[in-house]
Amino acid sequence: MNGEEVKKPWMNLNYIPPVIVDGEKVVEILPEDVSQDDEKWASSLVVYVVRITPSIGAMERCIMGQGNFSTKPIILYHIYGYFVVRFASEEERDMVMCSGTHHLLRRPIIMKPWVLEFNFKEEILTTIPLWVKIPNLPLNYWNSVVLSKIGSSVGKPLYADECTTQTSRISFARILMEVDVTRPLTKVIKIQDPKGKIVEQKVWYEWKPIFCQKCLQVGNSCVDKQAAPVQIQKKNHEEDEATQGQEEWHTMRYRASSRRDSRNSQDTKGGQGSESGVLIYEEGHTSGEGGGGMEMTVIQP
């Protein structure tokens, strides 16, 4: 129509015979076959919320709250429980990643740039980005080379935040890096300064994820789940033993004082009777006795 191609809601496919390798059919994917789509998804972000799966609407509100975008990001949900968010540019993607530690519905959010041959179980569940603080770092170390070396001793450094980049906050350097959570997190690293002196440098983590070695999931602990019923059962057993031999008490019963008692208490001179606002507790009655229950008289002020 008017020389413009009408975009179809489907794509035409053709028969392309597979290659034969060692007598078997093999589908051969060439670099030129995927180059266009590599560029299409290069500005995407893989997002995973620990232990919950929010709605697309909740995820959209979370992403849109991170800044201004030239084009509304496209949010896609995968049945494995993660989202792929496609931005208009890599700059907008990095803006969201560097905007800080993210939470949704009080759960930590894991964000990773989409890469070729992405595998959710291998990428998300074992190696995740964490914000790391390097406290009391010498000011002449605040450059990309030194911070990259320091970050590489902990994991794979990705970005330094704005305050670190501009050296507007000197208490600690803050770096986003990919860390293998299947191994113990590094708490102290050793640095050899320009004079050859070895010093120890502490490493702080804004979030220390729990990794279950049984189910291979971040934020989960099958051991704690199995131990919880045993602890509850033990607690109930101890409570039963502690209450053995004790008499049962009925529900407390309230008895309001009459106007005459109130008037008499007001006429009582100082030093005699009860002070205003004092509660008088009478002898309680255990089960089996007449009256059954604690009685309480309120003396009006």
Sequence and secondary structure as in RCSB ss.txt:
>XXXX:A:sequence
MNGEEVKKPWMNLNYIPPVIVDGEKVVEILPEDVSQDDEKWASSLVVYVVRITPSIGAMERCIMGQGNFSTKPII
LYHIYGYFVVRFASEEERDMVMCSGTHHLLRRPIIMKPWVLEFNFKEEILTTIPLWVKIPNLPLNYWNSVVLSKI
GSSVGKPLYADECTTQTSRISFARILMEVDVTRPLTKVIKIQDPKGKIVEQKVWYEWKPIFCQKCLQVGNSCVDK
QAAPVQIQKKNHEEDEATQGQEEWHTMRYRASSRRDSRNSQDTKGGQGSESGVLIYEEGHTSGEGGGGMEMTVIQ
P
>XXXX:A:secstr
 TT     SS        EEETTEEE    HHHHHHHHHHHTTEEEEEETT    HHHHHHHHHTT   SS  EE
EE TTS EEEE SSHHHHHHHHTT   EETTEEEEEEE  TT  HHHHTTTEEEEEEEEET  GGG SHHHHHHH
HHTTSEEEEE HHHHHT   SEEEEEEEEETTS    EEEEE TTS EEEEE EES    B TTT  BT  HHHH
HHHHHHHHHHHHHHHHHHTT       EEEE  HHHHHHHHHS TTSS  TT EEE     TTSSS S EEEE  
 
